[in-house]
Amino acid sequence: GENVEQHPSTLSVQEGDSAVIKCTYSDSASNYFPWYKQELGKRPQLIIDIRSNVGEKKDQRIAVTLNKTAKHFSLHITETQPEDSAVYFCAATPTGTASKLTFGTGTRLQVTL
Amino acid sequence: DAGITQSPRHKVTETGTPVTLRCHQTENHRYMYWYRQDPGHGLRLIHYSYGVKDTDKGEVSDGYSVSRSKTEDFLLTLESATSSQTSVYFCAISESKGLAGGQETQYFGPGTRLLVL
């Protein structure tokens, strides 16, 4: 089955700096890669996703890049703000009928003033 | 929040007792999923459903069963709860979009915090 590794497990940046979180996956059949943000005590919320037919996708201050050859994808947050502080999870799945997401173990991002 | 509710939101139970968690959606989506979330493990898929009465196992299905008798409800049952099943349980849904694809996008419910003593 799929295995997703996520690094780093914790990340502290100053407000206004950029943050990068990296994930690798093992199953070459995976072609859908979402990122979720989870605030303390809340549900995971989808913030951005990418499919294997594109290499990069942006949405305002967040972007995701995908390298299918190397089997890794990354989340980039620019101009970080205190409200970006949360746990971020990457995930991967082949597309098809039901999607069975395999998640990374999460990155706790702390944005300090 | 995608019309998903979970009940109960919190539960404390004793080892050996049966527990049923309910996920209810108002979106009429085809696919429903149960995950558990534990520190250091992220979210792990327990079971999923691709239609009424159609279910299958996920990564960590041992000790759990599911049922889906209606499109809107997906039940997760712990037949005999153990302390290792203390966790936060999340339900998720995704939409069938036929040939257009996109059914892989999942939206999560608010979660159920379960403590097994």
Interface residues (C-beta under 8 A of the other chain):
Chain A: G1 Q6 Y32 P34 Y36 K42 R43 P44 Q45 L46 D49 F89 A91 T93 T95 T97 A98 S99 K100 L101 T102 F103 G104 T105 G106
Chain B: D1 Y31 Y33 G40 H41 G42 L43 R44 L45 Y48 S49 Y50 D56 G58 E59 F90 S94 G101 Q103 E104 T105 Q106 Y107 F108 G109 P110 G111
